[in-house]
Amino acid sequence: MVDVYIISGFLGTGKTSLIQSLIQQKSDTAHWAVLVNEFAQHGADGAMIEAQVGGKNVDVIEVAGGCGCCAAMLPFQQALTNLVKAGLTDVLFIEASGLGHLGNLKSNVKSWLGSAGTLRGAISLLNPQHFFNDKYRDHVIYQQQVLFADGFVVNKTDLAEKDQLETLQSFLMQDSRPFFSTMHGRLPLSWMEGTFPTNQTTLRFSQLTTDEQPRYFSSSLTLSQTDHFLLSKVIVGLSKLTLLRFKACIMTDQGPQFINMVQDELAVTPAPKNTKDFYMEWIDEADYPVEKMKEHWQEWAV
């Protein structure tokens, strides 16, 4: 019997960091698996998790190219079913796509698990700053990730103003679902292992959105092992872009690096020295041309 947890949250809320934090706390004997669902074509998040799990008895599987609740439903279902049927996993964490509909995903996962596993909870990560941005708060996907969650992790508290954090916490305290406030995705494993209430939410948005919103566009570039970049140029160049999300694994003058940008937040993390798959991918509400990104790529090259 597999215990399953869904880790949800809008783009850039820190889902991967949270899972990495939990992995650091697991016992050596427990066998975990992480099923990562990527909206884009490349699995940057899965690669980042896999880079840290050596010897920790954790399997990492990726399903990219769409949300597991809709466009990538069949490969996602197959990956989940294979993991559960293998009978080797004690705990399975599903890192949902940042653009996934949590209500649909919860329903599908419960159905696919059958008697072979139990969905223990669906946790949504919230960035306090998003709550005060109409672009996020009034989006149907964001609202689903709040209304269908069983508990919340209020992340990136270090980036929020005090009144922002207090207002969001007051909003969440309107019903009985638990929440934990933190930064950098740090979460005690004992909190995750608690019992989450199953009662219906009493939370209400002042502007409840039911209509589908404008779609998001995802594009990518595959790089060769001979494409080298100056990291300083990449950082400066990305700071001038207004993309909703940018991820990459690139070879730089400082070795292979993971690049993770959410609007004005940019993180650079060393990738394994034996990395062979290099790419750039981006998500935005407008279709940012590949040719335009190639121009940037050439500007950033060594």
Secondary structure as GFF3:
##gff-version 3
##sequence-region A 1 302
A	DSSP	beta_strand	2	9	.	.	.	ID=ss1
A	DSSP	alpha_helix	15	25	.	.	.	ID=ss2
A	DSSP	beta_strand	32	37	.	.	.	ID=ss3
A	DSSP	alpha_helix	44	50	.	.	.	ID=ss4
A	DSSP	beta_strand	58	63	.	.	.	ID=ss5
A	DSSP	alpha_helix	73	86	.	.	.	ID=ss6
A	DSSP	beta_strand	91	95	.	.	.	ID=ss7
A	DSSP	alpha_helix	102	113	.	.	.	ID=ss8
A	DSSP	beta_strand	117	126	.	.	.	ID=ss9
A	DSSP	alpha_helix	128	131	.	.	.	ID=ss10
A	DSSP	alpha_helix	134	137	.	.	.	ID=ss11
A	DSSP	alpha_helix	140	147	.	.	.	ID=ss12
A	DSSP	beta_strand	151	154	.	.	.	ID=ss13
A	DSSP	three_ten_helix	157	159	.	.	.	ID=ss14
A	DSSP	alpha_helix	162	172	.	.	.	ID=ss15
A	DSSP	beta_strand	179	181	.	.	.	ID=ss16
A	DSSP	alpha_helix	189	192	.	.	.	ID=ss17
A	DSSP	beta_strand	217	223	.	.	.	ID=ss18
A	DSSP	beta_strand	228	229	.	.	.	ID=ss19
A	DSSP	alpha_helix	231	239	.	.	.	ID=ss20
A	DSSP	beta_strand	245	252	.	.	.	ID=ss21
A	DSSP	beta_strand	255	262	.	.	.	ID=ss22
A	DSSP	beta_strand	265	270	.	.	.	ID=ss23
A	DSSP	beta_strand	278	284	.	.	.	ID=ss24
A	DSSP	alpha_helix	290	300	.	.	.	ID=ss25
###
